[in-house]
C-alpha cells in the first residue's frame, strides 16, 4: 500500500511554515547551528588526543579508535528514527533531550576510567547527537518561510564544512595544555546553556502520529552498521572481511528499501525520491559531496605525510580553504537567485572538478601564496556546491513530507561522508601502488592520484545531474516574502 507522502504529487506544495517571530527564529537558528557544530566537531576532535588517552587507559591509540567509530555508528543507526521521535514526542522535547543526553554523556566521558566504559559513553553521546542534528534541521526548516530557505539552509552548511578541519587542531591544543578529559568537559557549560535556550526557543510542534516501524528500523540499523564498519575497514585495508561487510550492508539496506516501499507506516517514507530535485541531490549530488568533502581529509595528510610539513604548517594552509568557504557563505543566496540552481550546479561543479585537479599539482616548492590561492578557490567552489545541493534537496518538499525527507537526507549524508573518506583512502593506497609500478617518484604522488580520482568522482556526479529540469529550485529562487 502506498503511504500518503508517497502518493503526493512530486511538485512544490503551497503549505506554509508554522509562523514564528523573526527574532525568535534567528535565535533558534543560532542555537541549532551551534548544536550542529558541537555534534560534528565531537566526531573529529578526538583524533589528535588518542595517544594521550591511550596512555591513560594503558592501551594503544589504534585500540581507542573504536571510541570514534562507536560515536559515528550511534549517529548512523538512530538518525533514521529522529523524524518519528520528533513527530511523536514534539520537537522541543526531543531536541532538549538530545542536548541533555549529549551533555551528560560528555561529562561522563571525561570521567571514564577504562576503554569499555569510554566506548559505552561514546555510544550514549552518539545517541544524543543522532537526535540533535536532524531534529535541529527539521525545526529550522519547519519554521522558515520559503523565500528565506536558501539563506537558512546555506547557514546550516558551515558546521559540516568547518568542524571536520578545526576539530583535530582544537583537540591537540586542549590535550597538550589541559589534558584530554577537558575535550569533553568543555561541552558541559555549553550544553547547559544550549538546553536552557532550547526549552525557551524551540516550539513544541508535533507531526503526524504513527506506529513505530520496528522491522524497518531493524533493517536500516543493521544495514547502516554493516556498511559503516565495512567502509571504515576498507579505508585501512581492502580485505575480504571488509568487502563482505560492505556487501552485506548494501544487501540489508536493499531489503530495508523494499520494506519501506511496501509498508503502510514506514520508518521513513521514500516518497521524496519521486521528486526530481530531491532525487538528484541525494543521488548524483551525493557523489559530488563525497568528492569535494574528502579535501579536508586528504589535504592535511598530503602536506604532512607527503611533503613533511608540520601539523601547524599544514593547518595554516587549511585556513585558506575555509576562508573561501566563509567568503562564499554571504554570496550563495544572491548567486542562486541570479542564475538558478541547475546552471550553478553544473558550472560551479565543473570549476570544482578543475579545482580538485589543481590540488594534484601542489608541490612543497610551490610558492605559499599560489597554494593558498588554489585552496581559497577550492573553498569557494565547495561551499557553493554544498549549499546548492542542500537547498535543491528541499526546494520542492512540502511541510507534511519534511520530516521523512529530512531523515532520509541526513541518513544518506552520514553514509556518504563515511564513503567519501573510504574512497579517498582507497585512492591513496591505489596511488601508492600505481606510483611504485610506474616508477613515479616525488612527494605526495599517492595523494596526487587520490585528488585526480576524486575529481573524476565529482565529474560522474555532475553527469548524473545533467538531466535535472531547467527550472529546478525555482520554488526557492522565485519565492518572495
N, C-alpha and C positions, 0 to 999 in steps of 0.2 A: 504493500500500500504506500502511496506517495504521501510524504509529510507535507504540511501546509506551506512551508517555506519553499520546498522543492517545487511545488505546483505553481508558485507565483511566477509571473512573467519576468524574464530577465531584463528588466528595464528600470529606469530611475523611478523611485517612488516619491510621492508627494508628502509623505508623513513628516511632520515637523519634530524637532528635538524638544525634549522637556524644557520649558522656559526656566531661565535662571539669571540672576542679576550679573551684569558684566564683571563687576569687581570680584564677586564670589567665584565666577568661572575662571578668572585669571589666577586667583589664589589657588583654586583647585588644580589648575593646570601646573602651577609651580610645584605643588605638593606631589602630584603624580609623576612629573618629570624627575623630581628629586628621588622619589622612591624607585623609579626605574633605574636611575643611575646607580643607586646604592645596591640594588639587586644584581645588575650586570657587573658592577665593579667587584662584588664579592665572588663572582665566578672566576676572576683572574688575579685578584690581588695576592693570593697565597703563593703564586709561582716562585717568587724570589725568597719567600720565607720558609720554604720546605726544608732546606738544610738545617736551619736553626731549630725548627720543630722536631726534626729527626733526632737531633742531639738530646732534646728534652725527653723524647719518648724512647730513646735508646734503640733506634731503628734506622733504616735508610730513607733518604729523600724519595727514592723511587717507590718504596712501600707506602709512603704517605700520599702519593699521588692519588690514591683512592679517595682521599678526602675531597679533592676537586671533582673527581668523577661522580661520587655519590651525590654531591650537590646538584650537578648538571642532570643526573638521572632523575632525581626527585622532581626537578623542573619539568623535564620531558614527560614524565608519567602523569603528573597532576594538572598540567596546563589544559588538556582537553576537557577536564571536568570543571574548570573555573567558570565557564558560562552558566552551567546548570546551577552551580552553587550561588552565583550572583542572582540568578532568576528566582531561586528557591528561598534564599535567606536575606536577600537585599544587598545592594552594592555597598552600602555603608558598613554593614555588619561584617561582610566578607573581607572588604579591604582593610578595615580596622583590625580584624582578627589576624589577617596576613601580616600586618606590621607588628602586632604584638608577638606572634609566633616567631617571626624573624628576629625581633629584638631580644626576646628571652633566649632563643637558641644561640644568638651571638654572645650573650653574656656567659652562657654555659660553655660554649666552645672555648672561651678564654680561660675557663677553669679546668678544662679537660686534663686528665692525668694519664690516659692510655690511648692507644690507637683505636681500639674498638669503641671506646666512649666518644672519642672525637668524631669518628665516622658516623656514628648514630646521631650525634648532634648536628652534623652537617646535613644529614638527611632531613632532620627536623627543620633546619634553616631553609633547605630547599623547598619544603612544603609551604613555608611562608612566602618564599619568593615566587613559587608557582602560581599562587593566588594573587600576589601583589601586581605582577606585570600585566597579565591580560585583563584583570578586573579594572585596574587603573586606566588602561587604554579604553576599555569599554565605557567607563564612567565619563571620560572626557568626550568620546565620540557621541554618546547619547545626549549630551548637553551642549553640543557645539552647533550653532547654525550652519547650514550647508555652505553659505558663502564664506565662512571662516574656517572651513575644514582643511583647506590646503595649508594655511599657516599653522594650524593646530597640529596636524599630523607631521609637518616638517619639523616642528619643535620637538616632537617625540622621537625624532631620529637621532638627535645628538648624543643621548646616553649610549646608544649602541655604537656610535662612531668613536666616542671619546673614551669611555670606560675601559675597553679592552687594552688600550695603549697606556693609559696613566696608571692602571692597576698594578702591574709589576714594579714600576719605579716607586710608587707610593708604599707598596708592601715592603720593598727593600729598605726604604728610608725609615719606616716605622720600626722594622725589625732591628736595624742597626743601632738606632738611638734609644728605643723604648722597650724593645722585646716584642716577639711575635704575638703575644697574647693581646697586646693593645690594638692589633688589627681588628679584633672582634669587639673589644671593649669600647672603642670609639663609636660603634654602632648604637650603643645603649642610649646615650643622651639624645642622639639624632633621632632614634626610633621613638623615644618618649615624646619628643616634640611633634614628630610626624603623626603619632597616634592621637594626640590631642587635636591636632589640626584635622585629621580625618573625621573624627567624631563631630567636629564643628562644621566642616565644609561639605563633606560628601552627602548628597541627597540619598535618602533611604528608598530608592526606587527598585521595584521588583519586576521581573519579566513573566512570561507565560509559565505557569506551573505544569510540570510534567514528571512522570515517574522516572527514577534514575535507571539508566540503561547499563546494568551490570555486565551483561555479556559484551556489549560494545566497549565499555571501559576496560574490561579484562583483556580483550584482543588488542586494543590500541596500546595499553600499558605494556603488555608483553612484547608487541612489535617494536615499540619505541626503545625498550630496554635492550633487546637483542641487537637492534640496528645501531644504537649509540655505542654500546660496548664493542660491537664488531668494528665500527668506524674508528673508535679510539685505538683498538689493537692494530688495525691496518695502518694507522698513522705512524706506528712504531716499526712494524714489520708485516709485510703481506705474507701470511702463513695460513695453512688450511683451517685452523680453528677460527681465525678472524673472518675468513671468507665464508665459512659455514654460518657464523653468527649473523653476518650481513645478509646472506641469502635467506636465512631463517626469519630475520626481522622483516625483510621485504615480503616474504610469503605470508607471514602472520598479518602484516598491515593490509595486504591484498584481501585476506579474509575479513579483516575489520571493515574495509570499504564495502565489501559485498553485504555484510551485516547492516551497516549504516544505511545503505541504499534501500534495503527491504524492510527495515524496522519501522513500525508506526511511530515510535517515540525514540529516535536515535540520540545517542550521547551528543553528537554534533550533526546537525543537518547539513548535508552536502549540496543543498540547493544552490548555494553561492557559486559553485563550479559551473553552473549553466550560464552565468553572466560572463560575457567575453572579457571584460576589463579585469574582473577578479581572477578568472582562469589564467590570463596571461601573466598577471602579477605574481601568482603562486606557482606558475609552470615555468615558462622561459625566463620570467623575471627572477626566479629563484637561482637559476644558473648564473645570471648576471651578478646577483648578490653574492653568491659563493665566490666568484672570481675576484671582484673588487674588494670583498670583505676579507680576503686572505692576505691583503697587503700588510696590515699591522702585524700579522703572524710572520710573514716571510721577510719583511724589511729589516727588523732588528736582528734576526738570525743571520741574514746575509752580511750585515755590517759587522757583526761580532765574530761569527764562526768563519765567514768567508773572507772578510777584509781585515780582521784582527782589531777592530775598533773596540774601545772600552764601552761598557754599558751606558755611561754618561754621554760619551761621544755619539753613540748610536741614538740615544734618546733625544739629543738636541736636533738631529735630523728629522726625527718623527714629529717634532714640533711644527716643522714646515708643512707636513701633511695635514695636520689638524688646524693650522692657520687657514688653509684652503677650505676645510670643512666649515669653519666658523664664518669665513667670508661669504660663502655661498648661502649660508642659513638665512641671511637677510634678503637675498635676491630670488629665492626659489619661487615665491608666490608671483612676483612680477613676471618672471620668465615663463611660468606655466600659463598665466593669464594672457600673455602676449602671443605665445606661439602654440600653445596646446600640448597635451600630453604625448601624443604619438610622435610629432616632429622632435620634441625634446628627447623622448626616449631613444629614438633612432639616431639622431645627430650626436647628442651627447654620449650615447652609447658607443658610437664609432670613435669619438675623441677619447673615451675611457679605455677602449681597446688599445688605441695608439699610445695612451699614457702608460698602460701596463707594459707594452713592448719597450717603451723608453726606459723603464726601470731595469730592463735586462742589459742596458749598455752602461750602467753606472759602474765606475771603477774607483779604486782607492785614490788614484791620481787625479781624478776629475775635480775641477775647482769646486769649492764648497758652495758658492753661490749657484753654480749650474745644477748641482744636486738638489739644493733647496728649491730652485725654480721648478724642476721636474716634479718634486714631491708636492709642491704647492698646487700645481696644475692637477695632479692626481687627486688631491684633496677636494678641489673644486668639482671635478667630474664625478667623483664617488658620492659626494654629498648630494649633488643634483640628481644623480641616478637613483640613489636610495629614496629620496623624497618623492621623486616622480612615481616610482613603483608603489610606495606606501600609500600615496594619495589615490593612485589609479585603482588600487585594490578595493577601496571603499567608495569610489565615485558613484556607483550605481547600486549600493546596498542600502535598503530601507531600514528604518529603525527596528521593525519587527524581526528582521533577519540579522541584525548587527551582532547579537550575542554569539550565534553559531559561526558566522563569518569570522568574527574576531578570534574565537577559539581555534578554528581551523588555521587561520593565518598565523597565529602565534606558535601553534604546534609545528607547522611546516618551517617557520623561521628557525625554531630550535634545532630541528633536524638538519636544515640547510646549513646552519652555522657549523655544526659538527662535521657535516660532509665537506664543507669548504676547507676546513683545516686538514681533514684527512686527505682530500685530493691534492692539496698543496704539498703536504708532507710526502705523499707518494711520488709526486712530480720531482721533489728534491732528490729522493732516493734514486728514481729513474734517471735523473740528470747526472748524478754522480757516476752511475754505471755507464751511461752513454758517453760521458766525457772520458772515462777510462778506456772504453772500447775504441773511441775515435782518436785517442791520444791528445785530447784538448787540455791544455794547461791554462792556468790563470785563476786569480782569486774569485771565488764565488761562482764557478762555472755551473755547478749544480743548481744554484739559486737562479741563475740567468735562465736556465732551461725551464725552471718552475714558473717564472714570470711569463715566458712565452706560452707555456701550456695554459696558464690561467687566462691569458689574453684570448686564446682560442676557445676556451670555455665560455667566456663572455660573448664572443662573436657568435657562438652557437645559440646562446640565449637571445641575441638580437635577431637572428634569422627566424627563430620561433615566434618572435613578437611582431614580425613584419606584417602579418595579416590582421593586425589589430585595426578595428574600424577607425576611419579617418576622424570621426567625431568623438573618439574615446575620451572620457573625462570631462566632456562638455558640461555635464551637470554641475561640476565644481567651478570650472573656469568662467562660466557664464552666470553663475549664481550671484545674486545681489541681495543685500540686506533689505 
